[in-house]
Amino acid sequence: MAEAYIVAAARTAGGRKGGRLAGWHPADLAASVLNSLVERSGAAPDQIEDVIMGCVMQVGEQSNNMARNAILASKLPESVPGTSVDRQCGSSQQALHFAAQAVMSGTMDIVIAAGVESMTRVPMGLSSQLPAKNGFGTSKSPGIEKKYPNIVFSQFTGAEMMAEKYGLSKDDLDRFSFESHQRAIAATQAGSFKDEIIPLQITRADGSTDTHHIDEGIRFDATLEGIRGVKLIAENGKLTAASSSQICDGASGVMVVNERGLKSLGVKPLARVHHMTMMGGDPVIMLDAPLHATERALKKAGMSIDDIDLFEVNEAFASVPTAWLKTTGADPARLNVNGGAIALGHPLGGSGTKLMTTLINALKQRNKRYGLQTMCEGGGMANVTIVERL
């Protein structure tokens, strides 16, 4: 079987809800990533054989096959097909897995895996709030209700359950959240994101223009005291908005090729996809699947946690990476070294390849070899991807 290599990776800087990227249609936002990947790889646009794009809220401006719409808005020719993936928050990480599987099988040689979410223009939860027809309108079927009676599946509830199950205090979560901002601030000020971010032109309300190239969610004045003082989401809970991922607009992507693709492009790879694991778990607590999926992935890859140089564990809520650290015994200094979604934002379908872009970039900057990425996903699932920097 062929190998899967990543030859280009890019992302937009995150935009806050109603912020600097609010004026960008999601198809155009995603198209900017497709264009950048082609430019960075030196590929001819018609060499791309498929675009697989993660997107969670596939309604409104993100409906009718987000991937194809992004292609039509980009410099890629009409001959390039596209398909959209929804594995909840892991959608574009799954897009990467599908792209890798395609080139490893030899059925394709050059594929783009990407993701996008404009949470300003297509709000989170919109797809489940559409008007019911003929009395129908919920995704919880009678069959699901029979297995999980009187349960409302909620990531917020799951995040609180995670904190309770793994013995995490509010102070643990607040401290982790503060550290996320500190690392994001340090990375931004050091220029660590410069090579991965695509500068985008924006137009302000007064008609003036600017370039968006810094993640808007970072609170450069964040203090631990300020984070501790944010109101709890749930009465008697431990999580607040400050210890949860930020609503975010953004897009990201990677170009994945096999050996024939490398020869065709005449480029050197950034990284090799070493291992891929997917796993389902309890849909009620929902968010602890990455813990178990990481264990499975390392076992199948014949590796230990200490073999991995850097980790990216999505900060959907502070309780997830904190519980992951506690369970795996991983070195905290290797986790989310440039900050995570609590500081940088979590553009749902765009986060998978966003994290991979940052992980590959961080491995290069630190001259490290192996990286592992995982994230919790709605419905109680997780993807794990292990890459080797080349």
C-alpha positions in Angstrom: 0.0 0.0 0.0 1.2 3.5 -0.8 2.1 6.1 1.8 0.2 9.3 2.4 2.2 12.5 2.6 1.2 16.1 3.4 2.9 18.6 1.1 1.1 21.8 2.0 -0.9 23.1 5.0 -2.6 26.4 5.6 -5.3 28.1 7.6 -6.9 31.5 8.0 -6.5 33.4 11.3 -9.6 32.9 13.4 -12.3 35.5 13.5 -14.6 36.2 16.5 -18.3 35.9 16.2 -19.4 39.1 14.3 -15.8 40.0 14.0 -13.2 40.6 11.3 -14.2 37.7 9.1 -18.0 38.2 9.4 -18.1 39.7 5.9 -16.6 36.6 4.2 -19.0 34.1 2.7 -17.9 30.6 3.9 -17.5 29.4 0.3 -15.1 32.3 -0.4 -13.3 31.7 2.9 -12.8 28.0 2.1 -11.8 29.0 -1.5 -8.9 31.1 -0.1 -7.5 28.0 1.5 -7.8 25.9 -1.7 -6.0 28.6 -3.6 -3.2 28.9 -1.1 -2.7 25.1 -1.0 -2.3 25.0 -4.8 0.1 28.0 -4.7 2.2 26.6 -1.8 2.5 23.1 -3.4 3.2 24.4 -6.9 0.5 22.1 -8.2 -1.4 22.9 -11.4 -5.0 23.4 -10.4 -6.2 20.6 -12.7 -3.9 18.1 -10.9 -6.2 18.1 -7.9 -8.4 15.0 -8.1 -10.8 15.7 -5.3 -11.6 18.1 -2.5 -13.0 16.6 0.8 -14.2 19.3 3.1 -15.4 19.2 6.7 -18.4 21.4 7.6 -20.8 20.9 10.5 -23.7 23.3 9.9 -24.5 22.4 6.3 -27.5 24.7 6.0 -27.9 28.2 4.6 -24.7 29.6 3.2 -23.0 26.3 4.0 -25.6 24.1 2.2 -25.6 22.3 -1.2 -22.2 20.7 -0.8 -19.8 23.1 0.8 -16.8 21.6 -0.9 -18.2 22.0 -4.4 -19.2 25.6 -3.7 -15.7 26.3 -2.4 -14.2 24.8 -5.6 -16.5 27.0 -7.8 -15.4 30.1 -5.8 -11.7 29.2 -6.1 -9.1 29.1 -8.9 -9.7 25.3 -9.3 -11.2 24.2 -12.6 -14.8 22.9 -12.8 -13.4 19.4 -13.5 -12.3 19.1 -9.8 -15.1 17.4 -7.8 -15.8 17.9 -4.1 -17.7 16.3 -1.2 -18.6 17.5 2.3 -18.1 15.6 5.5 -19.8 15.9 8.9 -18.1 14.1 11.8 -19.0 17.0 14.0 -16.0 18.8 15.4 -13.7 16.2 13.8 -15.1 16.8 10.3 -11.9 18.1 8.6 -9.7 15.7 10.5 -12.0 13.0 9.0 -11.5 14.7 5.7 -7.8 14.2 6.1 -8.3 10.5 6.9 -10.5 10.0 3.8 -7.9 11.8 1.7 -5.1 9.7 3.1 -7.0 6.5 2.5 -7.7 7.6 -1.1 -4.1 8.2 -2.0 -2.9 5.1 0.0 -5.3 3.0 -2.0 -3.9 4.4 -5.2 -7.3 5.4 -6.6 -6.1 9.0 -6.4 -2.7 10.7 -6.2 -3.5 14.3 -5.1 -6.4 15.2 -2.9 -7.1 18.3 -0.7 -8.6 17.8 2.7 -10.1 21.0 4.2 -12.7 22.4 6.5 -14.6 25.6 7.0 -17.2 27.1 9.4 -18.6 30.6 9.5 -20.2 30.5 13.0 -21.2 34.1 12.5 -23.2 33.6 9.3 -24.3 30.0 10.0 -24.8 29.8 13.8 -24.0 26.6 15.8 -27.1 24.4 16.2 -28.9 26.0 13.2 -29.4 22.7 11.4 -31.3 21.2 14.4 -33.5 24.3 14.8 -35.2 24.2 11.4 -39.0 24.2 11.4 -40.5 20.8 11.8 -42.8 19.5 9.1 -45.8 17.4 9.9 -44.8 17.2 13.5 -41.4 15.7 12.8 -38.2 17.6 13.5 -35.8 16.0 15.9 -32.8 13.8 15.2 -33.5 11.7 18.3 -35.6 8.9 16.8 -37.8 6.5 18.7 -35.1 3.9 18.5 -32.6 6.2 20.1 -35.1 7.3 22.7 -35.6 3.6 23.6 -31.9 3.2 24.3 -31.4 6.6 25.9 -34.7 7.5 27.5 -35.3 11.1 28.6 -31.7 12.1 27.8 -30.9 15.3 25.9 -27.5 14.9 24.3 -25.5 18.0 25.2 -21.8 18.7 24.9 -22.1 21.3 27.8 -23.5 18.5 30.0 -20.8 16.1 28.8 -18.1 18.6 29.6 -19.3 19.0 33.2 -19.5 15.2 33.4 -15.9 15.0 32.3 -14.8 17.3 35.0 -16.7 15.3 37.6 -15.6 11.8 36.3 -11.9 12.7 36.1 -11.7 14.7 39.4 -11.0 18.1 37.9 -11.6 21.2 39.9 -12.7 24.6 38.6 -9.3 25.9 39.4 -7.7 23.1 37.2 -9.9 24.3 34.3 -9.3 28.0 34.9 -5.5 27.5 35.1 -5.5 25.4 31.9 -7.5 28.1 30.1 -5.1 30.9 31.2 -2.2 28.8 30.0 -3.9 28.4 26.6 -4.0 32.2 26.2 -0.4 32.6 27.4 0.9 30.1 24.9 -1.2 31.6 22.1 0.1 35.1 23.0 3.7 33.9 23.0 3.3 32.1 19.7 1.7 35.1 18.0 4.4 37.5 19.3 7.2 35.2 18.2 5.7 34.9 14.7 5.1 31.1 15.1 1.9 31.2 13.1 3.3 33.3 10.3 4.0 30.5 7.9 0.7 28.8 8.4 -1.7 31.7 8.2 -3.2 33.0 4.9 -3.6 36.8 5.2 -7.1 37.9 4.1 -8.3 41.3 3.1 -11.2 42.6 5.1 -13.4 45.7 4.8 -14.4 47.6 7.9 -17.8 49.2 8.5 -16.4 52.6 7.4 -15.3 51.2 4.1 -11.6 51.1 4.9 -9.6 47.9 4.4 -7.2 45.9 6.5 -5.4 42.6 6.4 -6.5 39.9 8.8 -3.6 37.7 9.9 -3.8 37.4 13.7 -6.2 35.2 15.5 -8.9 37.5 16.8 -9.9 35.4 19.8 -6.7 35.8 21.8 -7.2 37.9 24.8 -3.8 39.6 25.1 -4.8 41.1 28.5 -6.0 37.8 30.0 -5.4 37.2 33.7 -6.0 34.2 35.8 -8.1 36.4 38.1 -10.2 37.5 35.2 -10.8 34.0 34.0 -11.7 32.9 37.5 -14.3 35.6 37.7 -16.3 34.6 34.6 -19.9 33.4 35.3 -20.5 29.6 35.4 -22.4 28.1 32.5 -24.4 25.8 34.7 -25.3 26.4 38.3 -23.0 24.4 40.6 -20.9 23.6 37.6 -17.2 24.2 36.9 -17.0 25.4 33.4 -17.4 29.0 32.1 -17.2 30.7 28.8 -13.6 31.4 29.6 -12.8 27.6 29.9 -14.7 26.7 26.7 -13.7 27.1 23.1 -14.5 30.3 21.4 -17.1 30.6 18.6 -15.0 31.3 15.5 -15.0 31.9 11.8 -12.3 30.2 9.9 -11.0 27.7 7.2 -8.0 25.4 6.9 -6.7 22.6 4.7 -3.9 20.3 3.7 -2.8 18.7 0.4 -2.4 14.9 0.6 -0.5 12.9 -2.0 1.1 9.5 -2.5 4.5 8.7 -4.1 3.1 9.2 -7.6 1.8 12.6 -6.4 5.2 13.6 -5.0 6.8 12.8 -8.4 4.1 14.5 -10.3 4.5 17.7 -8.2 8.2 17.5 -7.8 8.0 18.6 -4.2 9.3 17.3 -0.8 6.7 16.3 1.8 6.2 18.2 5.0 5.0 15.1 6.9 3.9 11.5 6.5 0.6 10.2 7.9 1.8 7.4 10.2 -1.4 6.2 11.7 -5.2 6.9 11.7 -7.8 5.7 14.3 -11.5 6.4 14.6 -13.5 5.4 17.7 -17.0 5.8 19.1 -17.9 5.9 22.8 -20.6 6.9 25.2 -22.9 9.5 23.6 -24.0 10.9 26.9 -20.7 11.9 28.4 -19.8 12.3 24.7 -16.4 13.9 25.1 -14.1 11.3 26.6 -13.7 9.3 23.4 -10.3 10.9 22.6 -8.9 9.3 25.8 -9.8 5.8 24.8 -9.0 6.4 21.1 -5.5 7.6 21.9 -4.8 4.4 23.8 -6.1 2.4 20.9 -4.1 4.4 18.3 -0.8 4.1 20.2 -1.3 0.3 20.7 -2.1 -0.2 17.0 0.9 2.0 16.0 3.2 0.1 18.3 4.1 3.3 20.1 4.1 4.7 23.7 2.9 8.1 24.8 6.5 9.1 25.3 7.3 8.4 21.6 5.2 11.4 20.6 7.0 14.7 20.6 3.9 17.1 20.3 0.2 16.7 20.9 -2.8 18.7 19.6 -5.9 17.9 21.7 -8.8 20.2 20.8 -9.8 22.5 23.6 -13.6 22.2 23.1 -13.8 22.6 26.8 -10.9 22.7 29.3 -12.1 19.5 30.9 -11.3 17.5 27.7 -7.5 18.1 27.3 -7.1 18.2 31.1 -8.7 14.8 31.5 -6.7 13.5 28.5 -3.5 14.6 30.2 -4.5 13.0 33.5 -5.4 9.7 31.8 -2.6 9.3 29.3 0.2 10.6 31.5 1.5 12.8 28.6 3.9 15.6 29.3 1.9 18.8 29.6 4.7 20.8 28.1 4.2 18.9 24.8 0.4 19.6 24.6 -1.0 22.5 22.5 2.3 24.3 22.6 0.9 27.3 20.7 -2.4 27.5 22.6 -5.7 25.9 21.6 -9.3 26.6 20.9 -9.9 28.4 24.2 -7.7 31.2 23.0 -7.6 30.7 19.2 -11.2 29.7 18.5 -12.9 26.5 17.3 -14.4 26.9 13.8 -16.1 23.5 14.1 -15.7 21.9 10.7 -12.5 23.8 10.1 -10.7 22.8 13.3 -9.4 19.3 12.2 -7.0 20.5 9.4 -6.4 23.7 11.4 -4.9 21.7 14.3 -3.0 19.6 11.8 -1.5 22.7 10.1 -0.4 24.0 13.5 1.0 20.7 14.6 3.1 20.2 11.4 4.4 23.8 11.7 5.3 23.3 15.4 7.1 20.1 14.7 9.2 21.8 12.1 10.0 24.8 14.3 11.1 22.6 17.1 12.8 20.0 14.9 10.7 17.2 16.3 9.5 14.0 14.7 6.1 12.7 15.8 2.9 14.5 16.4 -0.5 13.2 17.6 -3.8 15.0 17.0 -7.2 14.1 18.5 -10.5 15.8 19.3 -13.8 15.0 20.9 -16.8 14.9 18.6 -20.6 15.2 19.0 -22.3 11.9 19.4 -19.4 10.4 21.4 -16.6 9.9 18.8 -13.0 10.7 18.3 -10.3 10.7 15.5 -6.6 10.2 16.2 -4.0 11.0 13.6 -0.3 10.4 14.1 2.1 12.1 11.7 5.8 12.0 11.2 7.6 15.2 10.2 9.9 14.7 7.2 
